[in-house]
Structures are given as structure tokens and as C-alpha cells.
Amino acid sequence: MKTFVIIGLSNLGIHMLENLSKLDCQIIIVDTSKELVEEYDVIATESFILDQFTKNALKKVIPVDTDAVIIDFDNDLGKSALITHYCNLLGVKEICVKTEDRDDAEILKTLGATKIIFPSKDAARRLTPLLLSPNLSTYSIVGHDIIVAETVIPKEYVGKTLLEADLRREKGITVIAVRNLSNSRYEFVDGDYFFLKDDKIVICGKPDRIESFTNNKDLIKDLISVSKAEDASSKEDSKKLGFLRFFDFMKKFNKDSKND
């Protein structure tokens, strides 16, 4: 059974707790707020209220075999950075930290964060194509090379079987699952499944193939170009991270950590 520690019960921390509580895993929650901890203690395996986040205090509440720590203190870089640093010193394998600032993200990575979560940025990336295209219900880019999308089956395939449609050979896409109006859940289907009007299908394929199949000329390529440009810009910004800001923060950080 996997063990997760959520430190900081802000929006992301609470949503992670609610999602993980539905799975077979151990969840430990930690916060300075007695009210928050008592409110969510009922769906956590264990809960702790800490007055200060020192290395020794965290060592007592984070099990040695913890699979991941999720840190969520909104825009409090000082607190997030200190806890990230201590988790790294304690040998935590996966340290996930929420931030909305690229410069803060670089500082957190320097201190040991293994995954940075940008909630607003990630949500905007998912929402943009859905607003621009009436044919897409969900959409995700996998490594800039593969698209996974949900769309309505085009009219020309209604009444045909999956085998007859031969979408992999004809269109270069793979049908992962199908859902029709009489079923609220997606199901895997065999080649003899007949497509019905208004069937929704989850498909995957190369960007140009998904564009063609969903009748979204250039939309996906443009979105991928923007995504690549943002990633490249982020890497460039990290190289140009304001040295004085970084130096000032680390100076204060080292002073604070020595006091613990």
C-alpha cells in the first residue's frame, strides 16, 4: 500500500486528499490550522498539527517509506521552500510542490522538488482547445507527439462496425473506448461494435491525424507550437533567473534553516 503525505491543506492539498481517499492508500495530512486538520481528519489515515515545520518535526510525521509528499501553501514560497528542503534531506523520493511562479519553481527545484505543479497554467492548457473546438470534449498532449482526445463519432461512420471503419489504417488513429447516450461510462469495444449516432469515442494519434479526424485544421498544431514555445521559454527563463532575487532568497533561507 502506498503512503502519501499532504503538507498544507490549501485547494490542491484538499483536492488531492479527497481523490486519494477513494483509493487503497495511506494518507497523512499535516497543517498548522487545527480547524482544517479536524475538518479533514475523517478521510485521512493520520493527521498532525504542527506549530513549526522544522526538520525534526517533519521527521516524526513523515514515514521512512513514504512514496510522495505533496506541499501546498499557495504563494508562501518561504514555507514551501523550507519544507521541500527538509523533505529532500529526509530522503523523500517524490516531492510535489504547488506554485504559480516560474522563478519560485526554479528555487524549489534547486531545493529538491521533483515535480512542480502549476494549477492555473495546466487548467488553461486543458481548457483552451475545448473552447475553440465544438468537436472536442477532452484533450491532452502527451509529449508533444501524441494526442489523446474525446470526440463525437463523425456521421459517415454511424452504422459501421469498428472493423469496417478501419480508422487505424484509414485515418491513422486508434479508438481506445466508446460511450453512447444510454451509458454514462466508457467501455472497451471489439471490432464488431456498431457505431451509433452521438457515440463519444476516446481516440489517440499524431496531431495532424487528430486534427483531420475532428475537423480542426491547424488548431492542434498551433496549440502544440505554443506549448513547445512556453516550455522553451521556461527553460530559458530558468537560465536567466534573477541572480539577485535567488541570492537574496537563499541568504534568508539559510538563515531561517539554521535557526531550526
Number of C-alpha atoms within 10 A of each C-alpha: 8 12 18 24 26 24 24 23 24 15 13 20 22 17 12 15 22 14 9 16 16 9 11 10 13 17 23 22 28 25 22 16 14 13 11 17 20 12 9 15 17 11 16 19 15 15 20 18 16 15 11 12 19 15 17 11 13 18 15 10 17 22 15 13 12 18 16 19 25 25 28 25 20 18 13 11 19 17 18 23 25 20 25 26 21 20 23 17 13 16 13 21 17 18 24 20 28 25 22 15 11 16 17 23 22 19 18 27 18 13 19 23 28 17 15 20 17 15 13 10 11 10 10 10 16 14 14 12 20 14 11 11 14 13 19 18 17 14 21 15 19 11 9 15 11 16 22 20 21 21 21 19 20 17 12 9 16 16 14 15 16 19 13 13 18 16 16 14 9 8 14 16 20 17 19 16 16 23 20 17 11 7 10 8 10 14 14 11 14 11 11 11 15 18 23 19 15 15 19 21 22 22 20 23 19 16 21 18 17 24 17 14 18 18 15 18 13 13 16 21 15 11 17 18 13 13 15 14 12 12 12 12 12 15 14 11 14 16 11 10 16 11 10 9 11 14 11 10 17 16 11 11 16 11 11 12 13 7 7 11
